[in-house]
Amino acid sequence: MFQYKTWVEISQKAIAHNINQIRPILKPKTKLWSVVKSNAYGHGLTSFSQIADKLGVDGFCVDSVPEGLKLRKNSLKKPVLVLGPTIIPNLYNEAGINNLTVTVSNFESLISLSKVKNRPKFHVKIDSGMHRQGFYINEVPLLIKKIKAFKLSKLLTGAYTHFASAKDLNYPTYTDLQLEKFKKAVSIFERAGFTNLIKHAAATGGTFIKPEYHLDAVRIGIGLYGLWPSKELMMQRKDLKLKPVLSWHSLISEVKNLKKGDFVGYDLIERVNRPTKMAILPIGYWHGFPRSLSGIGEVLVNGKKAKVLGRVSMDLVVINADNTACKVGDKATIIGRQKHEELSAFDVAQKTGTIHYELITRINPLIERIIK
């Protein structure tokens, strides 16, 4: 019997499968870091990280110091790198106390870090062409000068960059150029005496494209969750078989009949043109079911697709139940498989005009994640 009106299932077997697919393609000395930022892409920060830890990942990447502190409070002891900016100065102190490694991507951050009592280890981020966070190459000499002046040299343990389009196979040259810029920045550090830095550049896309991008560590996010950065990359790497880790379900809360000509939901955007059986799911855009699926989305009920009728509300979705033989209490699947039908995160996201990264990370974190 189901315990919740909506829930997310996390497959331990799929996580293990994905790690076992990815680990062999890495160079022997390359570390596999699990990117668990943003609630582990919607999979549950603590629970996913604990599973990945037991399955042998070498470390974790989070967005913020508070995310890293959650891992430490749940007895996760492996290296944790904070990828996002640390803006509140006291959080550097907390990072130092709890052995979190932070990212320094601008001079203001370096100054803030230098002023705290418990100064944390840090990696510097190089902007090699993404044009978000990071130091430009021409700023590296001054950066090194300041690191030495603030007596932070022993705390600098790594340098990294981020590829702008590694998953897009139409722009391989740009990724190669980014890597060359990054290597030039690293060479400046090495000439200044920083010869033991951990160097990393590749996320899932870069990792799957070229071994040359692997360096000392790779940051694997979407791939560990069993999803591909792009369909083009999936077609190229047919030797890799990933399994989606997450599925999302709800229960039917009501079934009723509509007469021909009845409107459904807010704003009267849809009107049935024949007698129709409808069913209600007790979820909506508050839960992360996109409002843009109004009138076009689908869910699976008893192994068959059922179309969304009318507007998606804050907490309710209406579906056409004509072909599903459903009743109150039956399971509906929003993302995942039922019998021979599947609604993948990629396909659902495409229908909403967004990407699967956004779709899964916006599933409400208050929804129960059940480990299977």
N, C-alpha and C positions, 0 to 999 in steps of 0.2 A: 504494500500500500504506500502511495506517495505521501511525503510529509509536508511538502511545500506547494504553494500555488505556482511558483516559478523557481527554477533552480538551474545551475550550471554544473555540468559533469566534467571532471578532469580525469583523463585516462593515464594512469601510471605506465601502462604498457606502451602507450604511444610515445610518451616522453623517453622511455628507455630505448624504444626503436629508433627515434630520431637521433639520440646521442650516438647510438651504435652505427647509424648511417654517416654521421658527420665526422666522428673521431678518426676513422681510418683515412680520410682524405687529407688530414692535416699532417704537416711535417712532424716528426717524432718529438721535437722539443717545443713545438708550438702549444701554448696553453689555450684551453677552451673555456672562455668566460661566458657565463649565462647572463644575458641582458634581461633583468627582471624589473626594469623601471616601469612606472605607470601601472602599478598593481599587476606586474608580470603580464603586460599586454592584456589585462582583463582576466587573467587566469588565477589570480590570488597570490599576492606577493609572498607571504610567509609559507603557505602550503606548497606552492610550486617550487620555491627555493629549497625547502627541506627535501623534497623528492629529488631535485636535481643534484643536491649535495650528496645524497646517498648513492646516486648513480655515477658520481665521480667527476662532475665538472670541477674546474680548477679555481674558479672564483666567480664573482658576481659584479654586475654593473647596475647601478641604480641612478635615479634622477636627482635625488636630494639626500642630504644628511639625515633628515628624519626617516626616509626609507631605509637607509643603511642602519640606523639605530634599531629599527624593527627587526632586522636580520640578527643583529647582535643580541637583542633581548630574547630571541628565540633560539639561542645557542648555536648560531651559524658562525663559525670561526675562520672560514677561508677568506682570502683577500676580497675586499669590497671597494670598488672604484665608483666614486660619485661623478657622473658625467655632466650633470647640470651645474649651473652657477650657484655658488654659495654667497648669498648677499648679506645675510645677518652675521655680523662678526663673531658672535658667541658660538655659532654653529661650527666654526673652525676649531674652537676649543673642545666642543663635544666630539668632533671628528678625531682630534688628537687623543683624547681620553679613551675612545673606543676603537682605536686602530682602524679608522676609515681613511682611505686615500682620496683626496679631493682633486678636482680639476682647477688649474689656474689658467685662465684664458685671456686675462688682461692685467694691466699694471695695478689697477685699483684692488683687484683680488689679492695680488701678491703682497701689497702693503697691508691689507687687512689680516692676512694670514701671519705676517711677520710680527704683528703686535700682540697676538694672544699668548697666554702662558703655556698651554699645551699645544704646541704647533704640530699639525698633522703632516704626514707624508703627502706629496702631491705629484701629479703628472701635469706637464704643460701641454696645452693643445695648440697645434699649428693650423692656421687657416691656409690650406693649400689650394683652395678654389671653391669650397662650399660657400664661403662668404657668410658664415654665421659666426659662431664663437671662434676665438683663436688669434694667435699672434701671426702677423705677416713675417715672412722670412727676414725682411730688412729690419725688423724689430728685435730679432733674436740676439744680436750682440749686446744691445742695451739691456735686454732681459737677463742675460747671463751676468752682466755687470751688477745688476741690482740683486740677483739671487746671491751672489758672493758678498755684496755689501751688507745684506741683511742676515748673513751667516745661515743661509738656508740650503747650502749645497748638499748636505747629507740627507736632507729631506726630499730632494728631487730624485724620484725613483723611476720616472717614465716620461715618454713623449709620444703623442699620438695625433692623428688627423682623422678626418671622416670624408669618405667619398660621396660626391654629389649625385652620381648617376651610375654606380656600378651595376645595378640591376637592369639598366637599360642598355641592351647590347648594341644599340645604334651609336653609342658614344664611348667605345673602348679607349680611344686615344686620350680623351679628357681624363679618364681615371689613371692612365699611365703617366700623364703629365703631372697629376696630383701626387702620385707616388714619388716621382723624381724631385718635385719641390720639397716634399717631406724629407726625403733622404738628404737633400742639401742642408735643410735646417738641422737635421740630426748630426751631420758632419761638422757643423759649426759648434754644436755642443761637445762633440767628441774632441775637437781640437782644443777646446777650453778645459778638458780634463774630465768630462762626464762620459765615461766609457762603458758604464754598466747600466745604462738606461733600458727599461723595458719598452720596446717599440711596437706599436700596433696601429693598424689602419683599417682593417677589413671588418665589416659587419657580415651578415649572411650573404648578401649579393656578391661582394668582393671575394669572400671565402670560396664560393662555389665557382667563380669564374677562373681564378688564376692562383696557383700555389705561390707565385711570386708576391702576392699580396698578404700572405699569412704572417710573415715576420715572427715576432716573439709570442704574440697572442692574437686571437680573433674574438670578436664580440658578437656572439650569436644570439639574436633575438627571435625574429619571426620563424626562422628555420627550426628552432627547438620546439616551437609550438605547432610544428607540422604544416606550416603554410609557406608558400613561395613568395619571394619578393615581387616576382612578375611571372606571367604565363610564358613569356619568351624564354626566361631562364629555366623554367620547368621543362620546356620542350628540349632545350639544349642538354640538360643534365638528366637524361632518362635513366642513367645508372643509379641515381639517387631516388629512393622511394620514401617520401615523408608521409606521416600519418597525423591528421589533425588531432590535437589533444583535447580541444574544447568542443562541447556541444551544449546547446541551450534549449530548455524545455519549459512548458507551462501545462496547466490543466484547463480543460474546457469547464467553464463555470455556469453556462446557461445555453440552452438550445430552444429555438422558437421558429415560427414560420412567418414569412413576409408575404403580403399579397402583391400581385402585379401592380406596379406604379408606386410602391412604398419607397420613401427616401430612407437612407441609412446614415446616422451620425450627424456630427456638426456640419454646418454650412451647406447642407443639401447637395453635396458634390456628386453623390451617386444615387441612382434610382433603379430599382430592379425592374426588368421588362417582362418578368414572368414570376409565378409563385416560386419562392425560394426558401429553402431551409437555411437558417443562419445559426452560427454558434459564436459565443463570446469567450475571449481569452482575457484573464484578469491581469494584463500587462499593458504597457503603453510607452510613451516616449520618456517618462520618468525612469523606466527600467532600462532604457537604452534601445528600445524598438523604434527605429527612425520614423518620424512623422512623414518623411518623404516617401514611405512605402504606402501611404494612403491610396487606396484604389488600385494599386499595382503589385503589392507585395504578395508573398505566398508563405504558407506554413505547411507542414506535413501532419496529417491526421490519419491514423490507421494505414500508413504507407502510401497515402495519396496526397497530391497537392491540393490545397484549398486557398482560394484567392481572398485577399483582404478586401472588405467592402467598406466604402466610405472613408471618413477621416480616422486616422489613428489618434486616439485620445491620450490624455495623460496617463491613465491607468487601465484603459480598456481597448481591445481590438476586436472588431467584428469580422468574421470570415464566412465565406460561402461554403456551407456544409452539405450541399446537395449530393455529392458523390462520395462522402466519407463514412456514411453509416455510423455517425458518432453519437455519443451521449455524454451527459455531465460526468466529469471525472476522467474522461479519456485524455491521454497525453497528446499534446501538440508539440512539434519540434520546430523551433525557429532557425537554428543552425545545427546541422548534423544529418544523420541518416535514420530512416525508418524503412525496414524491409529493403526493397530494391531502389528506393528513391533517396536522393540526397539534396540538401540545400547547403552548399558550401558557403563559408564566410566570404569568399571571393565573389561568388555569383550574387549573393544578397547585396553586397556592397556595390557591385556594378549597377544593380537595379536602382540603387539610391543615388547614384552619381558620385560615390566616394570610393575610398579604398578599404580593403579588409582590415588594415591596421587601425583605422579610425573606428570601424564597426565594432571590433572586439574590445578595444580599450575603453569604449564608452558604455559597455554593459555595466549597469550600476554595481558598484563594489559591495553594496549591502545585500545583494542577492547571494544566497548560500552557494558556495562552491563545494561540491561533493566529490571526494576522491574515489575513483573506481579502480 
